[in-house]
Amino acid sequence: MARGQGVNQDLSKVLNELWTLDYNRLKPGTDYAISLQGQAGYVRRGSNQASDHAHASLFSYVNEQKLKSIATYAHFINLLDNYEMSTGTAETVTRQEMAENHLFLDAIMQTEVMKHAHRYLVSRRLSPADPLQFKEQLYNIWFRLYHRDRQGGTYPPKAHTAGHVPQEEDSCGFEHVFVGETRHGAEIMGFHNWVQFYLQEKCNHVDYKGYKARGQKSTPDEDDHVLNLQFSWKGLVKPVGSSFIGVSPEFEVALFTIVFLMSNERVTNAIVQVDEYHLEVVVTRHGRSIGTSYPKLLSSNNRPL
């Protein structure tokens, strides 16, 4: 975050409108419960050793019936097993997987969240008014495959030259942000979605290590909808990751799509106030697609983190 960068009031306004329209957001304490436990410790860069300050799971309860009965969650979950975990391994999209991508987009486009996001983007001349063209735009942003370079960066590869072997298309925005990837079997990249976290934790693939606080703030609230976390995934440690908790898939797609389209910069850092949360929303681009996107919780309930 650039020093002195103030809250983007226009962006905050539309994001709060989306927040109000997120009727599929699950309610903490009713639809799910989390156990924050201890504050995570320091992890040396490149290390996959982390002390465990949370001996129980993060999620102690989730109403799975809602995940199955709400169309956007159900179609979202169907996408989570469609990808290779490691970068450098080419992705192959089957007809069934492509159909699942389209079913997910069709479902979220029926929600008030995405309808409002579409109206906003059209008003800013950032998206086509035609719903089919808007869906194509969303597909390119989230599902178009590309090569993620060895450093995990998000610059598009250079144009192919004669005799040059094209690099494997091994990644896409949806996979990186919502599913998670690994690099060289040594580092977790992406993985910023709470539903994926819950399902992987349920399968014992994720081990929650504790919350990460900033500055002088102590324990976050267990009804907070944005958290900074430390965890391991299949033996690899993510020293700090951040994620919305309980929000619907359509809310995250709408928010990150708007931030992505509002700037042509490779990295966009938008400071916003959404409900009680003071956030930095980070979005990087890979050509016409998202490279990564996630929220950074700066403060909650006007208390510094």
KOLVO-784766 format. One record per atom (N, C-alpha, C): residue in three letters; y, z, x. Coordinates in pm, whole numbers, padded with zeros to 5 digits, always signed. Layout:
% KOLVO-784766
ALAYZX;...
% end
This chain:
% KOLVO-784766
MET-00119+00000+00085;MET+00000+00000+00000;MET+00123+00000+00088;ALA+00213-00090+00058;ALA+00337-00095+00134;ALA+00422+00027+00105;ARG+00483+00081+00208;ARG+00566+00198+00191;ARG+00683+00166+00099;GLY+00708+00259+00006;GLY+00821+00241-00082;GLY+00794+00146-00198;GLN+00674+00091-00207;GLN+00644-00001-00315;GLN+00637+00077-00446;GLY+00719+00035-00543;GLY+00726+00105-00669;GLY+00625+00054-00770;VAL+00620+00121-00883;VAL+00529+00084-00990;VAL+00573-00049-01051;ASN+00478-00140-01067;ASN+00505-00268-01133;ASN+00508-00242-01283;GLN+00628-00236-01339;GLN+00642-00195-01478;GLN+00587-00298-01576;ASP+00609-00427-01547;ASP+00559-00531-01637;ASP+00408-00531-01640;LEU+00346-00522-01524;LEU+00200-00519-01516;LEU+00147-00391-01580;SER+00212-00279-01556;SER+00169-00153-01616;SER+00171-00161-01768;LYS+00273-00228-01821;LYS+00285-00240-01967;LYS+00165-00312-02027;VAL+00130-00428-01971;VAL+00018-00503-02028;VAL-00113-00431-02004;LEU-00129-00364-01889;LEU-00253-00293-01864;LEU-00270-00173-01958;ASN-00160-00108-01993;ASN-00169+00001-02091;ASN-00201-00052-02229;GLU-00155-00171-02260;GLU-00193-00234-02386;GLU-00342-00264-02388;LEU-00394-00312-02275;LEU-00538-00336-02266;LEU-00616-00204-02276;TRP-00563-00100-02214;TRP-00627+00032-02219;TRP-00640+00080-02364;THR-00533+00062-02442;THR-00534+00102-02582;THR-00634+00021-02663;LEU-00651-00106-02626;LEU-00741-00196-02698;LEU-00886-00186-02652;ASP-00913-00104-02552;ASP-01049-00096-02498;ASP-01135-00007-02588;TYR-01170-00061-02704;TYR-01245+00015-02803;TYR-01388+00044-02757;ASN-01437-00031-02661;ASN-01574-00009-02612;ASN-01580+00087-02494;ARG-01467+00145-02456;ARG-01469+00245-02349;ARG-01547+00367-02397;LEU-01636+00418-02312;LEU-01714+00534-02348;LEU-01634+00663-02325;LYS-01664+00764-02404;LYS-01588+00888-02400;LYS-01657+00992-02312;PRO-01584+01045-02213;PRO-01643+01149-02128;PRO-01675+01274-02210;GLY-01789+01335-02179;GLY-01829+01454-02251;GLY-01901+01426-02381;THR-01891+01302-02429;THR-01957+01262-02553;THR-02059+01152-02527;ASP-02011+01041-02468;ASP-02099+00928-02439;ASP-02160+00935-02300;TYR-02100+01012-02213;TYR-02155+01031-02079;TYR-02100+01161-02022;ALA-02168+01212-01920;ALA-02122+01332-01850;ALA-02147+01313-01701;ILE-02050+01354-01621;ILE-02065+01346-01476;ILE-02053+01485-01414;SER-02113+01499-01296;SER-02108+01625-01221;SER-02051+01595-01083;LEU-01925+01634-01060;LEU-01855+01597-00938;LEU-01906+01672-00815;GLN-01940+01800-00831;GLN-01995+01883-00724;GLN-01898+01894-00605;GLY-01945+01868-00482;GLY-01863+01896-00365;GLY-01781+01777-00317;GLN-01684+01809-00231;GLN-01602+01704-00170;GLN-01677+01645-00051;ALA-01685+01514-00047;ALA-01760+01445+00058;ALA-01694+01463+00193;GLY-01775+01458+00298;GLY-01724+01475+00433;GLY-01688+01344+00500;TYR-01649+01355+00624;TYR-01609+01238+00704;TYR-01733+01164+00753;VAL-01729+01034+00747;VAL-01836+00950+00800;VAL-01777+00859+00907;ARG-01834+00863+01025;ARG-01786+00780+01135;ARG-01807+00632+01101;ARG-01708+00549+01133;ARG-01716+00407+01104;ARG-01841+00348+01166;GLY-01914+00272+01087;GLY-02036+00209+01134;GLY-02159+00296+01124;SER-02140+00422+01085;SER-02254+00513+01075;SER-02310+00513+00934;ASN-02441+00534+00922;ASN-02503+00550+00791;ASN-02561+00691+00775;GLN-02496+00785+00845;GLN-02532+00925+00834;GLN-02419+00998+00763;ALA-02452+01065+00653;ALA-02351+01138+00577;ALA-02410+01267+00524;SER-02335+01375+00539;SER-02378+01502+00479;SER-02374+01492+00328;ASP-02470+01554+00263;ASP-02477+01548+00117;ASP-02412+01672+00057;HIS-02296+01651-00007;HIS-02224+01761-00070;HIS-02242+01760-00221;ALA-02340+01682-00267;ALA-02371+01676-00410;ALA-02522+01661-00422;HIS-02589+01770-00452;HIS-02735+01769-00453;HIS-02792+01717-00584;ALA-02707+01704-00685;ALA-02750+01645-00811;ALA-02685+01507-00827;SER-02728+01434-00925;SER-02672+01301-00952;SER-02528+01312-01001;LEU-02452+01205-00984;LEU-02317+01202-01041;LEU-02325+01201-01193;PHE-02410+01111-01247;PHE-02423+01102-01393;PHE-02536+01192-01440;SER-02501+01292-01519;SER-02603+01379-01577;SER-02647+01330-01715;TYR-02567+01243-01777;TYR-02604+01188-01907;TYR-02522+01062-01934;VAL-02587+00960-01987;VAL-02521+00841-02038;VAL-02592+00800-02166;ASN-02516+00770-02269;ASN-02571+00724-02396;ASN-02619+00579-02379;GLU-02744+00564-02342;GLU-02796+00430-02316;GLU-02804+00344-02441;GLN-02811+00407-02557;GLN-02813+00330-02680;GLN-02685+00249-02695;LYS-02572+00307-02652;LYS-02446+00233-02657;LYS-02447+00117-02558;LEU-02506+00139-02441;LEU-02513+00031-02343;LEU-02597-00085-02396;LYS-02696-00054-02479;LYS-02782-00157-02533;LYS-02724-00222-02658;SER-02649-00144-02737;SER-02603-00194-02867;SER-02467-00263-02861;ILE-02385-00232-02761;ILE-02255-00299-02747;ILE-02277-00426-02666;ALA-02243-00540-02726;ALA-02281-00670-02670;ALA-02231-00689-02527;THR-02108-00650-02499;THR-02054-00677-02366;THR-02128-00599-02258;TYR-02168-00476-02285;TYR-02248-00399-02190;TYR-02386-00461-02174;ALA-02449-00497-02286;ALA-02585-00551-02281;ALA-02590-00679-02200;HIS-02494-00770-02222;HIS-02492-00895-02146;HIS-02453-00870-02000;PHE-02366-00772-01978;PHE-02329-00735-01841;PHE-02451-00687-01763;ILE-02530-00600-01823;ILE-02648-00545-01756;ILE-02748-00655-01723;ASN-02757-00756-01809;ASN-02849-00867-01782;ASN-02814-00943-01655;LEU-02690-00932-01609;LEU-02646-01006-01490;LEU-02674-00932-01359;LEU-02704-00805-01368;LEU-02707-00721-01247;LEU-02825-00749-01155;ASP-02930-00815-01207;ASP-03046-00845-01122;ASP-03053-00992-01083;ASN-02939-01061-01092;ASN-02938-01206-01067;ASN-02900-01243-00924;TYR-02884-01144-00835;TYR-02825-01174-00705;TYR-02908-01118-00590;GLU-02898-01187-00475;GLU-02956-01139-00351;GLU-02866-01030-00294;MET-02926-00922-00247;MET-02849-00807-00201;MET-02768-00837-00075;SER-02826-00915+00016;SER-02765-00935+00148;SER-02682-01062+00155;THR-02563-01053+00215;THR-02488-01173+00245;THR-02563-01251+00352;GLY-02542-01381+00353;GLY-02614-01466+00446;GLY-02741-01524+00385;THR-02780-01470+00270;THR-02895-01523+00197;THR-02844-01605+00079;ALA-02878-01733+00076;ALA-02824-01822-00026;ALA-02861-01775-00166;GLU-02764-01784-00257;GLU-02789-01754-00397;GLU-02840-01880-00468;THR-02940-01865-00551;THR-02989-01973-00635;THR-02970-01932-00780;VAL-02891-02009-00852;VAL-02862-01977-00991;VAL-02954-02061-01080;THR-03043-01994-01152;THR-03133-02064-01242;THR-03061-02098-01372;ARG-03125-02183-01453;ARG-03066-02216-01583;ARG-03051-02091-01669;GLN-03150-02003-01663;GLN-03142-01880-01741;GLN-03026-01793-01695;GLU-03008-01782-01563;GLU-02898-01701-01512;GLU-02763-01761-01548;MET-02752-01893-01543;MET-02627-01957-01583;MET-02599-01932-01731;ALA-02706-01938-01813;ALA-02689-01909-01956;ALA-02644-01765-01976;GLU-02698-01672-01895;GLU-02658-01532-01906;GLU-02511-01513-01868;ASN-02465-01587-01767;ASN-02323-01583-01731;ASN-02236-01624-01849;HIS-02274-01732-01914;HIS-02195-01783-02027;HIS-02202-01688-02147;LEU-02316-01627-02171;LEU-02327-01532-02281;LEU-02236-01412-02258;PHE-02228-01368-02133;PHE-02139-01256-02100;PHE-01993-01294-02125;LEU-01952-01411-02076;LEU-01814-01453-02097;LEU-01784-01472-02244;ASP-01878-01531-02319;ASP-01858-01547-02464;ASP-01838-01412-02531;ALA-01918-01312-02489;ALA-01909-01179-02551;ALA-01776-01112-02522;ILE-01731-01115-02395;ILE-01605-01046-02365;ILE-01486-01118-02425;MET-01497-01251-02441;MET-01384-01325-02499;MET-01366-01298-02648;GLN-01466-01236-02710;GLN-01455-01198-02851;GLN-01386-01062-02868;THR-01364-00989-02759;THR-01304-00856-02768;THR-01152-00865-02772;GLU-01091-00762-02831;GLU-00945-00757-02838;GLU-00884-00747-02699;VAL-00956-00684-02607;VAL-00906-00672-02469;VAL-00884-00810-02408;MET-00986-00896-02413;MET-00975-01026-02349;MET-00885-01120-02428;LYS-00882-01107-02559;LYS-00790-01189-02639;LYS-00645-01158-02601;HIS-00615-01029-02583;HIS-00479-00991-02545;HIS-00448-01035-02403;ALA-00546-01020-02312;ALA-00526-01066-02175;ALA-00499-01216-02172;HIS-00572-01290-02253;HIS-00553-01436-02258;HIS-00412-01469-02308;ARG-00369-01403-02415;ARG-00233-01428-02466;ARG-00128-01399-02360;TYR-00146-01290-02287;TYR-00050-01255-02182;TYR-00048-01361-02073;LEU-00165-01404-02028;LEU-00172-01503-01921;LEU-00114-01637-01965;VAL-00136-01673-02090;VAL-00076-01797-02142;VAL+00075-01785-02146;SER+00125-01669-02187;SER+00270-01648-02194;SER+00335-01656-02057;ARG+00258-01624-01952;ARG+00309-01632-01815;ARG+00273-01765-01748;ARG+00215-01855-01825;ARG+00175-01988-01776;ARG+00077-01978-01659;LEU-00010-01879-01668;LEU-00111-01859-01565;LEU-00249-01904-01610;SER-00266-01927-01739;SER-00394-01971-01794;SER-00371-02074-01903;PRO-00469-02162-01924;PRO-00459-02260-02033;PRO-00474-02191-02168;ALA-00407-02245-02269;ALA-00416-02187-02403;ALA-00551-02213-02468;ASP-00613-02324-02434;ASP-00741-02358-02493;ASP-00849-02259-02448;PRO-00920-02193-02542;PRO-01019-02092-02504;PRO-01131-02145-02413;LEU-01174-02269-02435;LEU-01280-02325-02351;LEU-01232-02345-02208;GLN-01107-02388-02193;GLN-01051-02404-02059;GLN-01029-02268-01992;PHE-00991-02170-02073;PHE-00975-02034-02019;PHE-01110-01979-01973;LYS-01215-02005-02051;LYS-01349-01961-02011;LYS-01390-02028-01880;GLU-01358-02155-01864;GLU-01389-02225-01739;GLU-01314-02161-01623;GLN-01189-02123-01647;GLN-01110-02055-01545;GLN-01176-01922-01506;LEU-01220-01845-01606;LEU-01288-01719-01579;LEU-01416-01742-01501;TYR-01489-01848-01534;TYR-01615-01876-01464;TYR-01588-01904-01317;ASN-01485-01982-01289;ASN-01451-02012-01150;ASN-01407-01887-01074;ILE-01334-01799-01141;ILE-01285-01677-01076;ILE-01399-01583-01042;TRP-01496-01570-01134;TRP-01596-01465-01122;TRP-01735-01512-01078;PHE-01773-01636-01115;PHE-01912-01677-01094;PHE-01930-01795-00999;ARG-01824-01859-00959;ARG-01839-01972-00867;ARG-01886-01919-00732;LEU-01995-01977-00682;LEU-02052-01933-00555;LEU-01969-01982-00437;TYR-01965-01902-00330;TYR-01897-01940-00207;TYR-01964-01870-00090;HIS-01924-01907+00030;HIS-01975-01842+00150;HIS-01883-01729+00191;ARG-01942-01611+00208;ARG-01865-01495+00257;ARG-01893-01484+00406;ASP-01789-01493+00488;ASP-01811-01506+00632;ASP-01874-01382+00694;ARG-01913-01394+00822;ARG-01990-01289+00888;ARG-01916-01157+00894;GLN-01784-01164+00894;GLN-01706-01041+00900;GLN-01682-00982+00761;GLY-01742-01049+00659;GLY-01723-00996+00525;GLY-01587-01031+00468;GLY-01515-01122+00534;GLY-01381-01159+00489;GLY-01385-01250+00369;THR-01270-01290+00322;THR-01264-01367+00200;THR-01184-01495+00217;TYR-01168-01540+00340;TYR-01105-01669+00360;TYR-01204-01779+00327;PRO-01163-01886+00261;PRO-01255-01997+00239;PRO-01295-02058+00373;PRO-01420-02105+00388;PRO-01462-02166+00514;PRO-01387-02295+00538;LYS-01379-02336+00664;LYS-01312-02460+00699;LYS-01387-02579+00641;ALA-01315-02688+00623;ALA-01376-02808+00568;ALA-01490-02855+00659;HIS-01594-02907+00598;HIS-01710-02953+00674;HIS-01671-03073+00760;THR-01722-03074+00879;THR-01700-03187+00969;THR-01831-03260+00990;ALA-01824-03380+01045;ALA-01943-03460+01067;ALA-02043-03384+01154;GLY-02167-03378+01111;GLY-02271-03309+01186;GLY-02274-03159+01165;HIS-02177-03107+01087;HIS-02171-02963+01063;HIS-02260-02926+00945;VAL-02343-02825+00962;VAL-02430-02781+00853;VAL-02349-02690+00760;PRO-02341-02723+00631;PRO-02266-02638+00538;PRO-02320-02496+00537;GLN-02230-02399+00526;GLN-02271-02260+00523;GLN-02328-02224+00386;GLU-02420-02129+00385;GLU-02486-02091+00261;GLU-02386-02031+00162;GLU-02399-02071+00036;GLU-02321-02008-00070;GLU-02396-01881-00110;ASP-02347-01769-00059;ASP-02422-01644-00067;ASP-02354-01534-00147;SER-02242-01568-00214;SER-02167-01461-00278;SER-02082-01518-00391;CYS-02034-01428-00476;CYS-01933-01463-00577;CYS-01860-01335-00614;GLY-01750-01350-00684;GLY-01669-01234-00719;GLY-01745-01132-00801;PHE-01819-01178-00901;PHE-01892-01085-00987;PHE-01992-01005-00906;GLU-02070-01073-00821;GLU-02169-01003-00742;GLU-02104-00896-00654;HIS-01999-00933-00584;HIS-01938-00841-00488;HIS-01880-00719-00559;VAL-01801-00742-00663;VAL-01729-00633-00729;VAL-01822-00546-00812;PHE-01905-00607-00895;PHE-01979-00531-00994;PHE-02122-00497-00953;VAL-02184-00577-00869;VAL-02323-00553-00829;VAL-02330-00484-00694;GLY-02252-00534-00598;GLY-02256-00481-00462;GLY-02338-00571-00371;GLU-02302-00572-00242;GLU-02371-00652-00142;GLU-02387-00569-00015;THR-02474-00616+00074;THR-02482-00557+00207;THR-02456-00665+00311;ARG-02406-00625+00426;ARG-02378-00717+00535;ARG-02465-00681+00654;HIS-02551-00776+00696;HIS-02640-00757+00810;HIS-02727-00634+00796;GLY-02754-00593+00674;GLY-02837-00475+00653;GLY-02777-00347+00706;ALA-02645-00347+00728;ALA-02583-00231+00794;ALA-02463-00175+00718;GLU-02414-00244+00617;GLU-02289-00201+00553;GLU-02289-00241+00407;ILE-02243-00150+00321;ILE-02225-00181+00179;ILE-02088-00244+00159;MET-02084-00353+00083;MET-01957-00415+00048;MET-01948-00423-00105;GLY-01827-00406-00156;GLY-01809-00411-00300;GLY-01871-00290-00368;PHE-01942-00315-00481;PHE-02009-00210-00556;PHE-01906-00114-00615;HIS-01827-00164-00711;HIS-01720-00083-00770;HIS-01737-00065-00921;ASN-01862-00067-00969;ASN-01881-00057-01114;ASN-01967+00063-01150;TRP-01923+00135-01252;TRP-01990+00260-01289;TRP-02125+00237-01357;VAL-02141+00129-01435;VAL-02269+00104-01500;VAL-02376+00073-01395;GLN-02343-00013-01298;GLN-02434-00042-01189;GLN-02467+00086-01112;PHE-02366+00170-01088;PHE-02389+00296-01016;PHE-02489+00382-01093;TYR-02467+00397-01224;TYR-02556+00479-01305;TYR-02700+00425-01303;LEU-02716+00295-01323;LEU-02849+00236-01328;LEU-02920+00246-01193;GLN-02846+00224-01083;GLN-02905+00236-00951;GLN-02938+00382-00917;GLU-02854+00473-00963;GLU-02880+00616-00943;GLU-03005+00657-01021;LYS-03020+00606-01142;LYS-03136+00636-01225;LYS-03266+00589-01158;CYS-03258+00477-01084;CYS-03375+00423-01013;CYS-03394+00485-00875;ASN-03309+00584-00842;ASN-03315+00652-00711;ASN-03278+00560-00595;HIS-03203+00456-00623;HIS-03153+00370-00516;HIS-03016+00417-00464;VAL-02944+00492-00548;VAL-02813+00546-00511;VAL-02823+00697-00499;ASP-02763+00750-00393;ASP-02754+00895-00372;ASP-02607+00932-00360;TYR-02555+00995-00463;TYR-02415+01039-00465;TYR-02395+01153-00366;LYS-02294+01139-00277;LYS-02270+01237-00170;LYS-02154+01331-00200;GLY-02069+01295-00298;GLY-01954+01379-00329;GLY-01831+01296-00355;TYR-01729+01361-00410;TYR-01603+01292-00441;TYR-01514+01290-00317;LYS-01422+01196-00315;LYS-01323+01186-00208;LYS-01185+01210-00267;ALA-01116+01309-00215;ALA-00981+01341-00260;ALA-00881+01296-00156;ARG-00756+01289-00195;ARG-00649+01250-00104;ARG-00546+01361-00098;GLY-00488+01380+00020;GLY-00380+01478+00034;GLY-00425+01618-00002;GLN-00346+01685-00083;GLN-00370+01826-00115;GLN-00440+01846-00249;LYS-00473+01737-00319;LYS-00537+01755-00450;LYS-00678+01809-00431;SER-00717+01899-00518;SER-00850+01958-00507;SER-00949+01875-00588;THR-01025+01938-00674;THR-01132+01869-00747;THR-01075+01778-00856;PRO-01122+01653-00865;PRO-01084+01569-00979;PRO-01141+01628-01107;ASP-01093+01580-01219;ASP-01146+01624-01347;ASP-01268+01543-01385;GLU-01362+01606-01454;GLU-01483+01536-01492;GLU-01463+01442-01611;ASP-01343+01442-01667;ASP-01310+01343-01769;ASP-01218+01233-01716;ASP-01197+01233-01583;ASP-01117+01126-01522;ASP-01189+00993-01537;HIS-01112+00888-01562;HIS-01169+00753-01576;HIS-01159+00671-01448;VAL-01107+00731-01341;VAL-01103+00664-01210;VAL-01140+00767-01104;LEU-01234+00732-01016;LEU-01279+00825-00913;LEU-01295+00756-00779;ASN-01269+00831-00673;ASN-01301+00788-00537;ASN-01428+00862-00496;LEU-01529+00787-00451;LEU-01662+00843-00431;LEU-01718+00810-00293;GLN-01816+00890-00251;GLN-01898+00856-00134;GLN-02043+00856-00179;PHE-02119+00755-00133;PHE-02258+00747-00176;PHE-02338+00662-00079;SER-02469+00673-00090;SER-02557+00583-00016;SER-02629+00494-00116;TRP-02662+00374-00072;TRP-02732+00276-00156;TRP-02843+00214-00074;LYS-02966+00246-00113;LYS-03083+00196-00042;LYS-03074+00223+00109;GLY-03026+00343+00141;GLY-03023+00388+00279;GLY-02895+00361+00354;LEU-02805+00282+00298;LEU-02676+00254+00361;LEU-02567+00338+00297;VAL-02469+00382+00376;VAL-02365+00471+00326;VAL-02236+00396+00302;LYS-02174+00421+00188;LYS-02037+00377+00161;LYS-01948+00499+00179;PRO-01870+00506+00291;PRO-01791+00626+00319;PRO-01694+00662+00207;VAL-01632+00560+00147;VAL-01546+00583+00031;VAL-01545+00456-00053;GLY-01573+00473-00178;GLY-01564+00364-00275;GLY-01487+00415-00395;SER-01434+00325-00472;SER-01357+00367-00588;SER-01399+00285-00708;SER-01391+00348-00823;SER-01443+00284-00943;SER-01380+00343-01067;PHE-01361+00257-01168;PHE-01335+00307-01301;PHE-01464+00370-01353;ILE-01451+00470-01439;ILE-01567+00536-01499;ILE-01553+00527-01650;GLY-01657+00477-01716;GLY-01659+00475-01862;GLY-01592+00357-01927;VAL-01511+00281-01851;VAL-01440+00168-01912;VAL-01538+00055-01939;SER-01500-00035-02029;SER-01587-00147-02065;SER-01582-00256-01960;PRO-01685-00342-01955;PRO-01680-00456-01863;PRO-01562-00548-01889;GLU-01527-00566-02017;GLU-01416-00657-02048;GLU-01282-00603-01997;PHE-01266-00471-01995;PHE-01141-00414-01943;PHE-01126-00445-01795;GLU-01234-00426-01718;GLU-01225-00452-01574;GLU-01203-00601-01546;VAL-01276-00687-01616;VAL-01258-00831-01596;VAL-01115-00871-01630;ALA-01062-00820-01740;ALA-00925-00854-01781;ALA-00823-00806-01679;LEU-00834-00680-01637;LEU-00739-00622-01542;LEU-00738-00700-01410;PHE-00857-00717-01351;PHE-00863-00782-01220;PHE-00826-00930-01229;THR-00857-00995-01341;THR-00819-01136-01358;THR-00669-01150-01362;ILE-00602-01063-01435;ILE-00456-01069-01444;ILE-00393-01048-01307;VAL-00438-00948-01234;VAL-00381-00922-01101;VAL-00410-01039-01007;PHE-00529-01096-01017;PHE-00566-01211-00934;PHE-00473-01329-00960;LEU-00445-01358-01086;LEU-00367-01477-01122;LEU-00217-01458-01103;MET-00171-01335-01094;MET-00026-01313-01085;MET+00029-01341-00944;SER-00060-01363-00846;SER-00015-01385-00710;SER-00104-01485-00639;ASN-00045-01563-00550;ASN-00122-01656-00466;ASN-00149-01598-00328;GLU-00111-01473-00306;GLU-00135-01409-00177;GLU-00284-01385-00157;ARG-00327-01384-00032;ARG-00468-01357-00006;ARG-00506-01217-00052;VAL-00416-01121-00032;VAL-00440-00985-00077;VAL-00324-00943-00166;THR-00355-00896-00285;THR-00254-00844-00376;THR-00276-00695-00393;ASN-00171-00617-00368;ASN-00175-00472-00388;ASN-00073-00438-00496;ALA-00119-00408-00615;ALA-00029-00381-00727;ALA-00033-00232-00759;ILE+00084-00169-00764;ILE+00095-00029-00800;ILE+00126-00021-00949;VAL+00040+00049-01022;VAL+00054+00055-01167;VAL+00032+00196-01217;GLN+00084+00222-01335;GLN+00059+00347-01407;GLN-00018+00310-01533;VAL-00146+00347-01540;VAL-00229+00316-01655;VAL-00277+00447-01715;ASP-00235+00473-01839;ASP-00262+00600-01903;ASP-00209+00709-01812;GLU-00292+00806-01771;GLU-00244+00914-01685;GLU-00266+00886-01537;TYR-00311+00764-01503;TYR-00354+00734-01367;TYR-00252+00647-01294;HIS-00213+00695-01178;HIS-00126+00619-01088;HIS-00219+00549-00989;LEU-00226+00415-00998;LEU-00326+00339-00925;LEU-00264+00235-00834;GLU-00338+00204-00728;GLU-00316+00082-00653;GLU-00434-00009-00684;VAL-00407-00123-00745;VAL-00512-00220-00775;VAL-00511-00324-00664;VAL-00624-00335-00594;VAL-00636-00427-00481;VAL-00723-00545-00522;VAL-00671-00666-00502;VAL-00747-00787-00531;VAL-00729-00885-00415;THR-00839-00935-00360;THR-00831-01039-00258;THR-00892-01166-00316;ARG-00845-01279-00266;ARG-00891-01407-00320;ARG-00972-01485-00220;HIS-01061-01567-00272;HIS-01137-01663-00194;HIS-01115-01796-00263;GLY-01006-01865-00228;GLY-00971-01988-00296;GLY-00938-01963-00441;ARG-01013-02026-00533;ARG-00991-02008-00677;ARG-01070-01890-00732;SER-01135-01814-00645;SER-01223-01706-00690;SER-01179-01571-00633;ILE-01231-01466-00693;ILE-01205-01331-00644;ILE-01298-01300-00527;GLY-01241-01248-00419;GLY-01320-01202-00306;GLY-01366-01059-00328;THR-01273-00973-00364;THR-01305-00837-00403;THR-01192-00784-00490;SER-01220-00678-00563;SER-01117-00612-00644;SER-01164-00471-00677;TYR-01069-00378-00673;TYR-01104-00239-00701;TYR-00977-00158-00722;PRO-00989-00043-00791;PRO-00873+00046-00807;PRO-00875+00155-00701;LYS-00759+00192-00652;LYS-00747+00311-00567;LYS-00671+00416-00648;LEU-00732+00531-00670;LEU-00666+00637-00743;LEU-00565+00707-00652;LEU-00438+00699-00688;LEU-00333+00763-00608;LEU-00298+00901-00662;SER-00293+00914-00795;SER-00272+01045-00857;SER-00316+01040-01001;SER-00339+01159-01056;SER-00383+01172-01195;SER-00312+01290-01255;ASN-00269+01276-01382;ASN-00194+01382-01449;ASN-00071+01424-01370;ASN-00013+01324-01298;ASN+00108+01345-01217;ASN+00087+01444-01103;ARG-00039+01463-01063;ARG-00067+01550-00948;ARG-00104+01463-00828;PRO-00045+01489-00713;PRO-00075+01404-00597;PRO-00219+01418-00554;LEU-00277+01307-00508;LEU-00413+01310-00454;LEU-00409+01314-00302;
% end
